[in-house]
């Protein structure tokens, strides 16, 4: 670290922060001005290791113009004289060890044409660079190349490609032609990437149509909450070797924490309820050396429902998230799927719901665990879902068959059954769908009840069933027979018993 000091004591951290002995107080009558250029690398490393992010460190870490050091000193002295009635003393000490003359940078037109994919004539190149104070250092040679002198403050111009980039900026990126070589066109990787991008956009559009607002959060994060990591996953994180700050030192392994932080910011700024959706890449360090990247889509609901939009809505938003996920998958044509409980630390009580198809997990959802809410600064309950885009892509049917609007009315029935508390609702629903036969059109769980009157370890599940035929109006006896077969299937598979019988649901929406 570079220290500014006198013969006895330190005065300042060079390019970062001054010390108390060199500070200005009401009793100060004499000021010695120092204007300098400090090593950007040394300043950046020192500021990061000390955790001091100051205006000075940001400026010096980017590099300052060494030719402007004396001008800055004179200008500061003039301002002090004008605004504080000061008197500028005589004498200036100018120390510039290792001063180097500007180094010319070569530019070949053939190289420029190859990189940009277009011709730029000599005059246009010279004029473009001249607008940026990059002067020509002589005439063009017979090999169609020339050298240019960048100004002292352009420390980023060191090689030929830097000059070519500046020419492209001035001429205009929109003039660069778009060409795809034959080797790339139609390649499997390119086609697969295009399909994934289209599916990602489609999922976001569907979610926005369901009332969610799209957000974009940073893929670089600070400490990753332990509650979003699986067992042993602490060793599977990408840590940046040269992070800009402590808050941006890891590549995210889950999309959930960033979304919860965004929800917290919105709620803290007065939003009553937030419904957020985001599609982003998550990163894992295994397998080495490059690790893996996956695209996750997150849904988050936090806050209180608007009583004008949803009068009488319960504060528990679990079913809202579940319904949004099911509607999204249904809109993509993924009709054959099953759900069941699973355990993960990010959900309250360690239990969430998993939705899968063909043995692949499409979505995980539940109420966010209090520990994770605290780690992300969210002070209200939240419910979330995390969807795997690659698993969804594999489950989306290649072709969907159009189904015309039904010509004949549906017959509705409400069915309430009592089962053991440990029986998963998803398995019961699958049994209903299989046992209902071809006339069963839809199944919807609308009530779950547990009480002493049911008996110890029992719960009641109430379903709304719809039966419909595509070629005729159903008769009551046909529906009654289908329901009876369904009840027998439930009793055989889960030991279920009827609670209150089967009711017509004609008057219920």
Secondary structure, DSSP 8 states (H G I E B T S, - for coil): --EEE-SSSEEEETTTEE-GGG---TT------------HHHHHHHHHHHT---HHHHHHHH---GGGHHHHHHHHHHHHHHHS-----S------TT------EEEEHHHHHHHHSS---HHHHHHHHHTTT-EE-S---TTSEEEEE--TT-TT--SHHHHHHHHHHHH-GGGS-----TTTTT-HHHHHHHHHHHHHHHHHHHHHHTT-EE----SEESS--GGGS-TTGGGG--B-TT-SSGGG-EE-S-SHHHHHHHHHHHHHTT-SEEEEEEEEEEEE--STTT-EEEEEEEEEEEE---TTTSTT--S--HHHHHHHHHHHHHHTT--S-EEEEEE-TTBGGGEEEEEEETTEEEEEEEEB-HHHHHHTT--S-EEEEEEEHHHHHHHS-SS-------SS--EEEEEEEEEETTS-HHHHHHHHHHHT-TTEEEEEEEEEE--GGG-TTEEEEEEEEEE--SSS---HHHHHHHHHHHHHHHHHHH--EEEEEEEE-TT--
